[in-house]
């Protein structure tokens, strides 16, 4: 095949934006890629540890539920039932008979939810929008919520990853660090937690 024809075929087969570099310029690329791979591997390890911790917590919660009453269930009207307590839009409906243990567990759950609801909603929005299940503005309109508020929840949850969040710091603390790079986020919440623990 003539050289000119080969060159034309190469030009039509290769993407115009492809990187063309001689082997000597690419020599250090492998070493740099190994550094990047190590960083990615460490991040994956941390994510796996966080996932395992959450799995253990969920297993423990389900085990406690089995001991203290009926399992968590979503009713036909959309309300939630835990340990025979019904979570309605306007309040908590208690069963006729309730043990002190079930009552205490519900209280602990409520106080945990009190400080976590923005994160729970934000993560839910992030998952749904990533999977193309819904749009934040449409969800806000359908549920009668302010779009800005839901966008803020999703923004904080998308930018402050689960393994960086600290349980004894409020959503407001995490909202403050959301615009920062991940390295800075890793440093600031522990400092804030130490400060919060001092009061």
PyMOL commands that set and color helices and strands:
alter all, ss='L'
color gray80, all
select helices_A, chain A and resi 3-13+29-68+100-130+136-143+147-159+171-177+182-197
alter helices_A, ss='H'
color red, helices_A
select strands_A, chain A and resi 73-74+80-82+85-88+91-93
alter strands_A, ss='S'
color yellow, strands_A
deselect
rebuild
show_as cartoon
